[in-house]
Amino acid sequence: MTHKELQLLKYPIGQFSCPSNITKEHLAGWISILEHFPNRLEGLVKDLTDQQLDTPYRPEGWTIRQVVHHLSDSHHHSYTRFKWALTEDKPVIKAYFEERWAELIDSKSAPIDMSLAHLRAIHFKLVYLLKTLSEEDLQACFIHPETNSEVPLNFNVGNYAWHSNHHYAHIENLMKLKGWI
């Protein structure tokens, strides 16, 4: 496999590119993606067998099961980061080793139903919150310790909409390749 082919498997929709001027239309579109993502994901994976769920989406990549559990873990962290940024002045957030979390037994073997239910709940809470925020609220920032950079909430809305579509594409592309859809 060439480097280019591997990169396409890693980033099937490309990397997140945030517009320099985030408009109300951008935010509304991103919030809509977040609102509908749990249903889309569940519809995609609900009929997969355990063997299919334990298939990696790329060489040396996570299995579909690990991706679903990762989405739940990651979006839970994101929701917490929104709340911190809204209630503290530029808090330094806690980073985590997502690749290590994906190797824990729950990520590797637990039924995906629990993460799908958690994702549905966390997105319901997140979208409810996001729809109430003002433009000023969305300028609030948190500081990511790995880059020591300020991350504005309006950027983070787009980043997590992208993250949703990014991992959805991982699963969907594998399913198409295997003839499961």
C-alpha positions in Angstrom: 0.0 0.0 0.0 1.4 3.4 -1.0 1.6 6.3 1.4 -1.1 8.1 -0.6 -3.5 5.2 -0.4 -2.9 4.9 3.3 -3.6 8.6 3.8 -6.8 8.3 1.8 -7.9 5.5 4.2 -6.9 7.6 7.2 -8.6 10.8 6.0 -11.4 9.7 3.5 -13.0 13.2 3.7 -9.7 15.1 4.1 -8.6 16.9 7.2 -10.7 19.6 8.8 -10.4 22.9 7.1 -12.1 25.7 9.1 -13.1 28.8 7.2 -11.4 32.0 8.5 -14.8 33.6 8.9 -17.3 31.2 10.6 -20.8 32.3 9.6 -24.2 31.5 11.1 -24.7 29.3 8.1 -21.5 27.3 8.8 -22.6 26.9 12.5 -26.2 25.9 11.5 -24.8 23.3 9.1 -22.4 21.9 11.6 -25.0 21.7 14.4 -27.3 19.9 12.0 -24.6 17.3 11.3 -24.1 16.8 15.1 -27.9 16.6 15.6 -28.4 13.9 13.0 -25.2 12.0 13.5 -26.3 9.4 16.1 -29.2 8.3 14.0 -27.0 8.1 10.9 -24.3 6.1 12.6 -26.8 3.7 14.2 -28.5 3.2 10.9 -25.1 2.3 9.3 -23.9 -0.2 12.0 -27.0 -1.7 13.5 -27.1 -4.9 11.5 -23.4 -5.7 11.6 -22.3 -9.0 13.1 -19.6 -9.3 15.7 -17.2 -10.5 13.1 -17.9 -7.4 10.9 -17.6 -5.1 14.0 -14.2 -6.5 14.7 -12.9 -5.8 11.2 -10.3 -2.9 11.0 -11.2 -0.1 8.6 -7.6 0.0 7.4 -4.4 -1.9 7.9 -3.2 -1.3 11.5 -6.4 0.7 12.1 -9.1 0.4 14.6 -12.0 -2.0 14.2 -15.5 -0.7 13.5 -16.3 -1.5 17.2 -13.3 0.5 18.4 -14.4 3.5 16.2 -17.9 3.5 17.6 -16.6 3.4 21.2 -14.0 6.1 20.3 -16.8 8.4 19.0 -18.6 8.0 22.3 -15.5 8.7 24.3 -14.3 11.6 22.1 -17.6 13.4 21.9 -18.1 13.1 25.6 -14.8 14.8 26.1 -15.8 17.5 23.6 -19.1 18.2 25.4 -17.1 18.6 28.7 -14.7 21.0 26.9 -17.6 23.2 25.8 -18.9 23.4 29.3 -15.5 24.2 30.7 -15.0 27.0 28.2 -18.4 28.4 28.9 -17.9 28.4 32.7 -14.2 29.2 33.1 -11.8 31.8 31.6 -9.7 29.9 28.9 -9.4 26.7 30.8 -6.6 24.3 30.0 -8.4 21.1 29.1 -7.3 17.6 30.0 -6.0 15.7 26.9 -6.2 12.0 26.8 -4.5 9.2 24.9 -7.3 8.1 22.5 -5.2 5.3 21.0 -4.7 3.8 24.5 -8.4 4.2 25.3 -9.2 2.3 22.1 -7.1 -0.6 23.3 -9.0 -1.0 26.6 -11.2 -4.1 26.9 -14.5 -2.1 26.7 -13.4 -0.5 23.4 -12.2 -3.8 21.9 -15.1 -6.1 23.0 -18.1 -4.4 24.5 -21.4 -4.3 22.6 -21.7 -1.1 20.6 -25.2 -0.5 21.8 -24.0 1.2 25.0 -21.8 3.7 23.0 -24.6 4.3 20.5 -27.0 5.2 23.4 -24.3 7.3 25.0 -23.6 9.1 21.8 -27.3 9.8 21.3 -27.5 11.3 24.8 -24.4 13.3 24.6 -25.3 14.7 21.2 -28.8 15.6 22.4 -27.3 17.5 25.3 -24.6 19.1 23.1 -27.0 20.2 20.3 -29.4 21.6 22.8 -26.6 23.6 24.3 -25.2 24.8 21.0 -28.6 26.0 19.8 -28.8 28.4 22.8 -25.4 29.9 22.5 -24.8 33.5 21.3 -22.0 34.5 18.9 -20.2 35.9 21.9 -20.5 32.6 23.7 -19.1 30.8 20.7 -16.0 33.0 20.9 -15.1 31.5 24.3 -12.0 29.3 24.2 -10.2 26.5 25.9 -6.5 25.8 25.7 -5.4 22.5 24.4 -2.2 21.4 26.3 -0.7 19.5 23.4 -0.4 22.6 21.2 -0.8 25.3 23.9 -3.2 27.0 21.5 -6.6 28.6 22.1 -9.5 26.7 20.6 -12.6 28.8 20.1 -15.9 27.0 20.6 -17.2 28.0 17.1 -14.1 26.2 15.6 -14.8 23.2 17.9 -18.4 22.9 16.6 -17.0 22.5 13.1 -14.2 20.2 14.2 -16.6 17.8 15.8 -19.0 17.9 12.9 -16.0 16.9 10.7 -15.0 14.3 13.3 -18.4 12.7 13.0 -18.3 12.6 9.2 -14.6 11.5 9.3 -15.3 8.3 11.3 -18.6 7.6 9.5 -16.7 7.6 6.3 -14.2 5.1 7.8 -17.0 2.7 8.5 -19.0 3.3 5.4 -16.0 2.9 3.1 -15.1 -0.4 4.7 -18.6 -1.6 4.4 -18.7 -0.7 0.7 -15.4 -2.4 0.1 -16.5 -5.6 1.8 -19.9 -5.5 0.0 -21.9 -5.2 3.3 -23.9 -2.3 1.9 
